[in-house]
Amino acid sequence: MKTSTFLAFFAQLAATQACLTEKERHGGHIIDLKAHSARGVINRRQANLGTVPVAVGDRFQNGTIAPRGIGNNPNSTFGSILNIGEIKSAVLGLAKQFGKDKVEYFEMPHKTYENRTMYGAKIGGSGKKGNRGYKVLLESGIHSRERGGPDHLIYFISDLVHAATEKKGLVYGGMSYSAAQVQLALSQGVVVIPVVNPDGLAFDQATDSCWRKNRNPARAIQGEPGSVGVDLNRNFAPVWNFTEAFAPGIDPSSDDPNTEIYHGTGPLSEPETKNVDWTLDQFPDLGWFLDLHSPATLVLYGWCHDSNQALDRSQSWQNKSFDGKRGVVPDKPGFEYKEFLEQKDWDALTLAAARVAGGMTDSTGRFYRAIQAPHLYPSSGCSADQGLFRAALDPKKKKVYGLGVEFGEWNEEAECLFYPTEEKHKLNLIESSTAFMELLLTAARLG
C-alpha cells in the first residue's frame, strides 16, 4: 500500500466512529442538507451511485410470500434494500406461511409522529403460553440511514424458521450451524422489532439524505433541516440527563436539536423508545437484547457511559454524589469513576460480545472487535443499557443484557458513508446473521 493511500485510510478510520462521524459528534452534518434537498431526486440518487438501491414494489406481494435468507441458499443475490413497505410485508408473509405457533405478528401501542404503527414478531420459544418463554430481543433500524439492518433481521428469522421446519442446518460464509443448533436457537424464543424508526426510514429512503434521527419536529429550527428529529439511541432512560451526570466537556449526547445526537425533551419522550420499553414489559422472560447498527466492525456492550468495575457498589449512576464525574475514559485526577456492574453480569456480557465478534470474523474474514461501549466514546440514553437500568430500579424485572452490533464498513465512494455497495451488503448480511445466531446460542448456554 502506498504511503499516501495508507495515511488516507487511517485518516478516514479516525474520522468515522461507529454510527457517527467525528464531525457529527461535534455538532456537524456529513452532508449539506440544504443543498441536498435542493438537488432533486435524480441528482440526489446520482450522488450515491454505486450503492445498493432501495427496492421499488413489493417482492413479498402484500404478505403472501415469505422471504428466504442467505443461510438456506448461499448463492442468493440481494441486489436491493427492502423498502419500508416490504419489511412489513415480509413479516406478514412469514406469519402466514408458518402460522402463529412459529411466527406471530404483533403491533405496539404508541403511534409515531407521522402516525405509523410500529410492529414486531415473536418466533419460536419453549412452548409456554402467551408471551412467556421468549428470551432474546433483536431490533434494527433505530438509525434510519444505516441501510441493510432491517433486511438482515428479516432474512435471519426467515432462515431460522425455514431451516427448523425442514430440519436443516444453516451456513453463513465460514460459519456452519447444525440442524440441532438451529432447533436450540429457535427454542430460546426470539422477539424482533425490524424497524425502530419507521418515520426516519421512510424519509431516508425517499430522499437519500443520510437521515439518522426520527422525524419529530417539536424543537425544529426554521431554515435548519437537520434540526428535525431526536436521536432515538440517546433517548432511553439510562443516565439520560448528561448535563448533570457527566463530567464537564464530555458530550455523550446533546441538548441542541440541530445535532445528530439530540436526546429529546426527556427520557423515553419519543413513541419509538416507549414502544421498545413496552416490548420489554410485554415479554417478561427476556434476558438478552441486540441492537443492530452500522458501520464499524464492532460489537459493543455496556455500560455505555463509563468503564465497568465490580468492586465498589457506591460508584453507581444512582449515586448523585458522583454527578459531574462520569464519562472520563481513562480516569483523570478529580474524575475517578467507573460504573459498578455485578461480576457475573460483566462476565456474561463480555462472553456474549466475544462470541458474536468471533463468529462474525470467522464468517467472512473481516475482523470484528468486542469492546465496552465507552472505550469507543461514552454515550447517554443508549438502548443497550435499558434492560439493566430497569432491573436496577425494580428488582422484580429480569436483567436484560444488551449488545450493540456495528456491522460492516463505510462506503467511501458514496455521499452517505452509511449506504453500502451491493457486494458489501451481502457481506454485511452474512456477518449480521452470524451475530444473531451466536447470541441465541450464548443465551441457550447462559440462560
KEBAMAR-431388 format. One line per field, with one value per residue (C-alpha): x, y, z. Coordinates in Angstrom, 3 decimals, m for minus. Layout:
KEBAMAR-431388
xx [X, ...]
yy [Y, ...]
zz [Z, ...]
END
This chain:
KEBAMAR-431388
xx [0.000, 1.356, 2.135, m0.443, m3.143, m2.177, m2.439, m5.731, m7.162, m6.286, m7.471, m10.871, m10.689, m10.138, m12.985, m15.644, m16.516, m19.301, m22.575, m21.301, m18.534, m16.193, m17.749, m21.215, m20.054, m19.184, m22.467, m21.967, m23.585, m21.637, m23.662, m25.090, m28.776, m29.959, m28.025, m29.014, m32.694, m32.449, m30.870, m33.909, m34.450, m32.351, m29.307, m29.586, m29.554, m26.634, m24.680, m24.977, m24.284, m22.599, m24.677, m27.218, m30.557, m33.779, m36.287, m39.417, m42.588, m43.139, m41.379, m43.463, m46.776, m48.509, m47.583, m48.477, m44.869, m42.349, m38.707, m35.737, m32.318, m28.780, m28.276, m30.598, m29.063, m25.503, m25.838, m28.744, m28.398, m29.571, m29.451, m31.689, m32.537, m36.014, m38.213, m40.243, m43.413, m41.615, m40.231, m43.728, m44.870, m42.021, m43.043, m46.657, m45.530, m43.617, m46.573, m48.908, m46.669, m45.583, m48.567, m48.855, m47.122, m43.866, m44.189, m46.721, m47.057, m47.942, m48.361, m47.255, m49.439, m47.574, m48.013, m45.050, m45.138, m46.174, m48.877, m47.154, m47.786, m44.676, m44.806, m42.812, m42.965, m42.334, m40.677, m40.177, m39.976, m40.271, m43.982, m45.138, m48.416, m48.832, m45.654, m43.686, m40.657, m39.153, m35.578, m33.957, m34.990, m33.454, m34.033, m32.776, m33.398, m33.083, m30.840, m32.565, m29.537, m27.778, m29.050, m29.463, m30.183, m33.897, m33.062, m30.536, m33.025, m35.860, m33.719, m32.242, m35.577, m36.723, m33.595, m34.311, m37.911, m37.311, m34.338, m36.167, m39.201, m37.048, m34.776, m31.675, m28.668, m27.549, m24.361, m23.105, m19.842, m17.265, m19.711, m21.902, m24.665, m26.188, m29.885, m29.660, m28.172, m30.947, m33.561, m31.729, m31.536, m35.220, m36.218, m34.861, m37.777, m36.984, m38.801, m37.941, m38.559, m37.463, m37.757, m37.470, m37.502, m40.110, m40.592, m36.873, m36.509, m39.306, m37.740, m34.228, m35.379, m37.405, m34.665, m31.287, m30.393, m28.310, m31.052, m30.320, m32.980, m36.738, m38.959, m40.364, m40.237, m41.147, m37.923, m37.018, m35.369, m36.782, m34.415, m32.356, m33.462, m31.057, m32.844, m35.860, m35.954, m34.495, m31.642, m33.542, m30.348, m29.854, m33.480, m33.592, m33.630, m30.100, m28.195, m30.269, m29.593, m25.976, m25.508, m25.981, m24.432, m21.327, m18.068, m17.735, m16.562, m17.932, m20.602, m22.386, m25.481, m26.762, m29.431, m29.151, m31.814, m29.577, m27.176, m27.302, m27.220, m30.052, m31.558, m35.103, m37.057, m36.827, m36.051, m38.378, m40.005, m40.422, m43.091, m40.449, m38.447, m41.658, m42.557, m39.230, m39.704, m43.284, m41.915, m39.576, m42.631, m44.700, m42.114, m41.013, m38.610, m36.363, m32.760, m30.808, m31.003, m29.184, m29.487, m28.139, m26.193, m23.538, m20.767, m17.711, m16.966, m17.531, m19.530, m20.252, m21.559, m22.493, m22.486, m22.426, m21.486, m18.308, m15.912, m17.107, m15.834, m17.188, m15.771, m17.305, m21.110, m21.194, m19.983, m23.405, m25.495, m27.991, m25.483, m25.786, m22.615, m20.727, m22.607, m20.198, m17.541, m18.836, m17.658, m13.931, m12.105, m9.419, m9.897, m8.144, m7.408, m10.666, m12.698, m12.051, m15.186, m16.113, m19.650, m20.439, m21.592, m22.003, m19.120, m21.449, m23.254, m19.985, m18.762, m21.966, m21.723, m18.067, m18.561, m21.528, m19.741, m16.652, m18.670, m20.588, m17.434, m15.559, m18.377, m18.724, m14.972, m14.985, m17.971, m16.260, m12.720, m13.471, m12.166, m14.627, m13.625, m15.631, m15.205, m17.121, m19.033, m17.378, m13.963, m15.138, m16.910, m19.261, m22.958, m26.109, m29.639, m28.414, m30.636, m28.185, m28.400, m32.182, m32.705, m30.142, m31.356, m34.939, m33.863, m31.793, m34.857, m37.201, m35.634, m38.817, m37.825, m35.381, m31.962, m31.624, m28.054, m27.626, m25.243, m24.841, m23.538, m21.984, m21.930, m19.809, m17.642, m18.422, m18.647, m16.077, m17.384, m20.892, m22.060, m23.563, m20.904, m23.645, m25.056, m23.282, m22.398, m24.174, m21.056, m20.724, m24.470, m24.125, m21.085, m22.975, m25.914, m23.674, m21.999, m25.210, m26.908, m23.937, m24.184, m27.834, m27.119, m24.187, m26.232, m29.059, m26.617, m24.995, m28.443, m29.002, m25.721, m26.019, m29.788]
yy [0.000, 3.422, 5.744, 8.308, 5.633, 4.256, 7.688, 8.455, 5.172, 5.862, 9.451, 8.121, 5.496, 8.213, 10.289, 7.576, 6.112, 3.553, 5.087, 8.679, 10.527, 12.661, 15.767, 14.655, 14.021, 17.708, 19.014, 18.954, 17.055, 14.963, 16.277, 19.726, 19.004, 22.273, 21.691, 18.029, 18.915, 21.376, 18.974, 16.972, 13.220, 12.263, 14.262, 13.058, 9.447, 10.123, 11.326, 7.804, 5.823, 2.518, 1.927, m0.868, 0.730, 0.740, m1.617, m0.466, m2.524, m5.472, m8.756, m10.415, m9.393, m7.884, m10.678, m13.617, m14.726, m15.470, m14.389, m16.750, m15.717, m16.482, m19.243, m21.544, m20.655, m19.257, m18.385, m15.998, m12.461, m9.356, m6.570, m4.089, m2.894, m3.751, m0.681, 0.212, m1.450, m4.664, m5.089, m5.356, m7.471, m9.903, m10.311, m10.893, m13.412, m15.389, m15.292, m16.513, m19.354, m20.676, m19.876, m18.379, m21.285, m20.303, m16.655, m14.285, m10.653, m8.012, m4.241, m1.662, 0.982, 4.253, 5.856, 7.705, 11.420, 10.582, 8.248, 4.980, 1.846, 0.026, m3.764, m6.842, m10.603, m13.408, m16.535, m19.997, m20.270, m23.012, m23.704, m21.568, m19.736, m16.094, m14.016, m16.281, m18.231, m15.583, m14.856, m12.732, m9.358, m8.353, m4.912, m2.866, 0.382, 2.739, 4.938, 5.089, 5.719, 2.525, 0.634, m3.106, m3.633, m4.447, m6.706, m8.653, m9.235, m10.249, m12.672, m14.208, m15.048, m16.463, m18.630, m19.838, m20.905, m22.395, m24.445, m25.607, m26.680, m28.515, m29.973, m28.497, m26.509, m23.037, m21.772, m18.196, m17.920, m19.730, m20.487, m23.581, m24.451, m27.903, m28.697, m29.330, m25.868, m24.307, m26.013, m24.933, m21.323, m21.228, m22.773, m19.704, m17.675, m14.586, m11.247, m8.957, m5.278, m4.902, m1.093, 1.006, 4.271, 3.906, 7.645, 8.190, 5.137, 6.262, 9.723, 8.436, 6.033, 8.776, 11.411, 9.583, 12.256, 10.152, 10.703, 9.348, 10.654, 10.252, 12.957, 14.699, 18.453, 19.645, 21.630, 22.162, 25.447, 27.249, 27.011, 24.210, 20.847, 18.946, 20.190, 17.946, 14.788, 13.035, 10.522, 7.522, 5.894, 8.818, 8.860, 5.803, 6.271, 5.285, 8.413, 10.492, 13.800, 14.070, 17.721, 16.693, 13.211, 13.606, 15.439, 18.899, 18.712, 15.203, 15.175, 11.810, 13.394, 16.900, 19.428, 21.030, 19.775, 20.724, 17.883, 14.200, 13.238, 15.418, 13.406, 14.781, 16.529, 13.722, 10.021, 7.927, 11.090, 9.515, 6.974, 4.762, 4.348, 3.974, 1.051, m0.677, m0.282, m1.564, m4.645, m5.326, m5.200, m7.499, m10.289, m10.788, m13.664, m11.588, m11.761, m10.711, m7.795, m6.906, m3.553, m3.659, m0.662, 0.157, 0.599, m0.048, m3.828, m3.644, m5.440, m3.098, m3.819, m1.645, 0.200, 2.865, 5.867, 4.777, 1.867, m1.066, m2.228, m4.889, m3.857, m0.552, m0.526, 3.141, 4.119, 3.853, 6.020, 6.054, 7.809, 11.531, 12.287, 11.205, 13.572, 15.607, 12.880, 10.291, 9.639, 10.389, 7.421, 6.858, 8.437, 11.700, 13.315, 14.541, 12.351, 8.907, 6.961, 3.602, 2.203, m0.752, m3.954, m7.327, m9.580, m12.287, m9.706, m8.316, m11.827, m12.662, m9.518, m9.970, m13.638, m12.868, m9.961, m12.082, m14.944, m12.615, m10.800, m14.060, m15.586, m12.505, m12.527, m16.225, m15.836, m13.562, m12.924, m9.266, m8.548, m7.583, m6.341, m6.684, m3.681, m1.894, 0.995, 3.960, 2.749, 3.949, 7.007, 7.448, 7.908, 8.509, 7.200, 4.202, 1.251, m1.437, m0.342, m0.066, m3.646, m3.460, 0.015, m1.214, m4.165, m1.893, 0.267, m2.696, m5.996, m7.811, m7.210, m9.615, m8.294, m7.923, m7.973, m5.621, m5.564, m3.092, m4.681, m2.342, m4.369, m3.576, m0.711, 2.714, 3.300, 5.979, 6.366, 7.447, 10.843, 8.986, 6.716, 4.526, 3.268, 0.005, m1.340, m4.500, m6.547, m5.125, m5.531, m9.291, m9.482, m7.476, m9.870, m12.884, m11.265, m9.972, m13.345, m14.939, m12.350, m13.199, m16.921, m16.605, m14.546, m17.101, m19.925, m17.891, m17.311, m21.070, m21.624, m18.916, m18.692]
zz [0.000, m0.966, 1.936, 0.758, 0.496, 3.895, 5.532, 3.797, 5.025, 8.638, 8.401, 7.352, 10.108, 12.690, 11.267, 11.472, 14.854, 14.921, 13.735, 13.968, 12.198, 14.247, 12.664, 13.779, 17.332, 17.498, 16.128, 12.357, 9.494, 6.997, 4.064, 3.387, 3.963, 2.444, m0.784, m0.815, m0.511, m3.402, m5.886, m6.912, m6.773, m9.823, m8.767, m5.189, m6.325, m8.665, m5.643, m4.244, m7.420, m6.616, m3.502, m3.336, m4.327, m2.352, m3.963, m5.747, m5.360, m3.030, m3.696, m0.953, m2.550, 0.447, 2.817, 0.586, 0.021, 2.776, 2.377, 2.353, 3.642, 2.638, 5.213, 3.272, m0.082, m0.092, m3.800, m3.192, m4.530, m2.712, m5.254, m3.461, 0.044, 1.336, 1.178, 4.243, 2.944, 2.023, 5.525, 6.980, 4.029, 4.718, 8.372, 7.384, 4.764, 7.380, 9.776, 7.047, 5.857, 9.243, 11.453, 14.923, 16.624, 14.871, 13.775, 15.332, 14.261, 16.886, 16.982, 19.551, 21.176, 20.608, 17.171, 15.680, 14.886, 11.292, 12.646, 11.797, 13.832, 14.980, 14.870, 15.723, 15.704, 18.159, 16.821, 18.273, 22.032, 24.587, 24.195, 27.110, 26.657, 25.846, 25.961, 28.277, 27.129, 24.836, 25.900, 23.170, 21.699, 18.366, 16.864, 13.931, 12.094, 15.057, 12.877, 9.527, 7.325, 8.449, 5.452, 5.488, 9.183, 8.818, 5.840, 7.894, 10.707, 8.356, 6.375, 9.528, 11.126, 7.789, 7.725, 11.232, 10.692, 7.229, 8.474, 11.607, 9.588, 7.037, 9.773, 8.139, 9.257, 8.182, 6.551, 6.795, 4.900, 7.005, 9.832, 9.756, 12.185, 12.512, 12.439, 16.200, 16.759, 14.683, 16.858, 20.021, 18.825, 17.904, 21.235, 23.045, 21.729, 19.655, 19.660, 16.748, 16.045, 12.427, 12.255, 15.420, 13.452, 10.677, 10.078, 9.703, 7.474, 5.157, 4.906, 4.280, 1.578, m0.136, m0.028, 0.144, 2.694, 5.113, 7.718, 11.231, 13.664, 13.874, 12.347, 15.435, 14.652, 18.147, 18.575, 14.919, 13.949, 10.907, 7.955, 9.549, 8.083, 10.316, 13.439, 12.898, 14.969, 18.002, 18.127, 19.469, 20.715, 23.085, 24.252, 26.510, 30.271, 31.428, 32.566, 30.107, 31.884, 30.749, 31.735, 35.354, 35.382, 33.187, 33.641, 32.039, 28.445, 27.874, 25.170, 25.269, 23.687, 23.031, 24.021, 20.585, 18.131, 15.199, 16.017, 15.140, 18.837, 20.150, 23.009, 23.130, 25.861, 28.398, 28.835, 26.649, 25.326, 21.879, 20.898, 19.308, 22.515, 24.511, 22.241, 22.833, 26.588, 26.235, 24.459, 27.377, 29.664, 27.452, 27.375, 30.995, 30.260, 28.006, 29.163, 26.064, 23.665, 20.438, 18.679, 15.116, 13.780, 11.196, 10.167, 12.356, 12.557, 16.316, 18.986, 21.899, 25.386, 28.364, 30.476, 27.765, 29.923, 31.718, 32.181, 34.301, 37.680, 40.059, 43.467, 44.602, 44.650, 45.598, 42.128, 40.552, 38.263, 41.156, 43.435, 42.817, 44.769, 41.635, 39.329, 37.260, 37.211, 34.751, 31.219, 31.565, 29.995, 31.180, 34.617, 35.369, 38.757, 40.218, 37.866, 39.325, 38.495, 36.999, 36.859, 39.122, 37.435, 39.108, 38.087, 36.756, 34.611, 33.319, 32.523, 30.656, 28.536, 27.663, 26.781, 24.555, 22.841, 22.237, 20.771, 18.487, 17.319, 16.804, 14.807, 12.607, 11.923, 11.055, 8.737, 6.192, 7.442, 8.135, 11.645, 14.403, 17.857, 21.067, 23.392, 26.099, 24.505, 26.322, 25.165, 21.757, 23.173, 26.157, 25.450, 27.459, 26.998, 24.983, 24.137, 25.228, 28.880, 29.135, 30.324, 33.149, 34.096, 34.510, 36.656, 38.905, 39.557, 40.004, 41.161, 40.115, 36.494, 34.892, 33.926, 30.169, 28.843, 25.879, 22.924, 20.087, 16.887, 14.314, 11.101, 8.072, 6.892, 5.483, 1.743, 0.924, m2.642, m1.608, m0.385, 2.582, 4.090, 5.570, 2.245, 1.275, m2.139, m3.261, m2.527, 0.984, 1.570, 1.077, 3.370, 5.989, 5.735, 6.332, 9.330, 10.929, 10.571, 12.308, 15.092, 15.714, 15.734, 18.115, 20.541, 20.537, 21.211, 24.003, 25.510, 25.425, 27.237, 29.870, 30.287]
END
